[in-house]
């Protein structure tokens, strides 16, 4: 594994500012989630808000990604591409993933929203996924293992009969969008990494309804990742820092 770079106090402060802005963008765009709204419109709202606050959207043109945010609806796990042709309807769930670059540092956060009236099963999936993220975050502190976060998430979601996507996960973040370490949201010895002050990474479990965690990527656009069995998937994400007192969530308004 590549070396995990510990951030200085000055860099942590920069990450706080980037994280706060990412949270503000997400909060702003989330207000517009409703039946009849296109994901393309949400994308433009995010881009305009980001630029007006002196930042740029990290996903835009990142490895060729064509839009400023990711909008992942229903069975789309991640990397959904916003489009004016994709109109939200009542009963959908949508994950909106925001990453900004402010003063050279990245802030990365996401949330899943219910569109109009959704089924009880969909609502519970969204609620349990958000709680699972916080279970993982609570396990983070100096001297603990990164794998403790995955263990906590897995223990929580297993009782609902859900599965955790394994092909995608969290990541270190800072001046670069993706840095070591890779963060798994299930227990694996690969994440038996001792946590130290100055580590900054994302906790972003992608939870599928049902026990099939496998996913597939669209051959058409090369980006859109969906559940292999068509089941619903939800995700929440925060950027967090390991600090003396334990863990600090950086992507807060």
HELIX and SHEET records of a PDB file:
HELIX    1   1 UNK A    9  UNK A   30  1                                  22    
HELIX    2   2 UNK A   39  UNK A   52  1                                  14    
HELIX    3   3 UNK A   62  UNK A   64  5                                   3    
HELIX    4   4 UNK A  120  UNK A  138  1                                  19    
HELIX    5   5 UNK A  147  UNK A  158  1                                  12    
HELIX    6   6 UNK A  189  UNK A  191  5                                   3    
SHEET    1   A 3 UNK A  56  UNK A  57  0                                        
SHEET    2   A 3 UNK A  93  UNK A 102 -1                                        
SHEET    3   A 3 UNK A  70  UNK A  73 -1                                        
SHEET    1   B 3 UNK A  56  UNK A  57  0                                        
SHEET    2   B 3 UNK A  93  UNK A 102 -1                                        
SHEET    3   B 3 UNK A 105  UNK A 114 -1                                        
SHEET    1   C 3 UNK A  76  UNK A  78  0                                        
SHEET    2   C 3 UNK A 225  UNK A 227 -1                                        
SHEET    3   C 3 UNK A 215  UNK A 217 -1                                        
SHEET    1   D 3 UNK A 163  UNK A 164  0                                        
SHEET    2   D 3 UNK A 206  UNK A 208 -1                                        
SHEET    3   D 3 UNK A 233  UNK A 235 -1                                        
SHEET    1   E 2 UNK A 170  UNK A 172  0                                        
SHEET    2   E 2 UNK A 179  UNK A 183 -1                                        
SHEET    1   F 3 UNK A 200  UNK A 203  0                                        
SHEET    2   F 3 UNK A 238  UNK A 243 -1                                        
SHEET    3   F 3 UNK A 246  UNK A 249 -1                                        
END                                                                             
